[in-house]
Amino acid sequence: MEVEAELSRIIINENSDQQIVVLKERNGQRSFPIVIGIVEIFAIDRRLKGITPPRPMTHDLLDSVIKNLGAKIEKIVINDLKNHTFYATIYLKLNGQEIQVDSRPSDAIALTAASDVPIYVAEKVFEETSF
């Protein structure tokens, strides 16, 4: 089972390689942090603020490739946690066909930040991580 979630907070520490995003259950109280890299946190922050760089960054490039191929991002799902590592899947729709793409959660969130693409979290992930 999957639970709809939202990006609740981003915590940027420029003195560290480890940054934090917090996902919160959309219609509930549970939340959990995911430690991500500095490149991904800046991509998320930039996209949330609507800042467009003069040349496409990696997540902008991927978004452009998806759109130019005629596909649409349907949702992202944080679907597993193994050995302190989160796993995610990006669900695309192309010509009526669903395509699942394995992803790091940070990349999936950066790709869909500031969009209306829903984020889902597997119930088992919430059970293992929520505070």
N, C-alpha and C positions, 0 to 999 in steps of 0.2 A: 504494500500500500504506500502511496505517496501523499505527502502533505504539502500544500502550497506554502511557500516561504517568500521572504523579501529581504533585500539587503538592508540591514538595520544600521550598521555603522561601519566606517572604515577608520582604521587607526594607523596613521603614518608616523614612523619614527625614522627620520633620515640618517640617524646614526647606526642603524641596524639593517642587516639584510632581510630580517624577518619582519613582515608587516602583518596586520590582522584585519580580516573582514569578519563581521558578525552577521549571521543569518538568523532571522526570527520567524517563527511560525506566524503566518498571516492572520489567522483567526484563533490565536492562542497565546500562551505565555512563554513557551519554550524557545530557547535560542542557544547558539553555540558559535565559537570562534573557529576560523580556519586561518592558519598561518600561511602567508603567501610571500612571494618575492617582491622586491622593490619595483621592478619593471611593471609587473601586473597591477600593483596598487596605484602607481602613477597613471597607468592606462585607465583604470576604473575611475580614479579621481578626475582625470581630464575629460573623460566621456560624460561623467555626471555633471560637470561644469559646462559642458557644451563647447569646450575648447577644441578647435580644429587645427592640427599642425599643418605647416606648409606642404609637407609631403606625408603620405600615409604611413602610419606606424603599423606594426605587425597585426594588431587586432582590427585596425581599419582596413588593411589589405584583405584579411580573411573575410570580413563583412562584405567588402566590395566583390570579392570572388563569388561568394555565395549568391549575392543579389544578381550579379551579371550572368551567372549560370541559370538564373530563373528560379532559384530555390528560395525558401523562406524558413527562417528558424521558428519552429513551433513552440519549443520549450527546452529548458535545460533541467536535468535531474542530477542531484547529488545522490548517488545510489549506493555507495558503499564506503566503508572505512576498514582498512586492513593495515595492521602494524603502524598505526598513527598516520596513515596516508589516506586522504579522501580521494574518491573516484567520482567522475561525472560523465554524463552522456549528453551530447547536443543532438536534439531531434530536429531534422530538416524535413521539409516536404518539397518534393520535386516531381512535377507531372503526376500528382496524385499518389506518389510512392513515398513511404516513410524511409528515411535514411538515418541511421544511428551512427554518431561519430564519437569515439572515445576521446575524453578530454580531461585535463586537469580542471578542477572547479574554478581556480583563479582565472584561467583562460576563458572558460565558458561565461563567467560573470563579467569579465572585461569585455568580451564580445557583445554581450547583451545589456551592459550598463546603460542606463538612461533610455531604455526602450520598453515596449510593453510586452516583451517576451516573459512569460511566467517562469518562475524558479520553483522547482519541486525538490523535496528532500524525502528520501525513503524513510518510512517510519522507524526502521531499525537503526538508522543513523541518528535520528532524534533521540531514540531510547538510549543509545550509547554515549551521546555527547552533551545533551542539553543540561543547562544549569539554571 
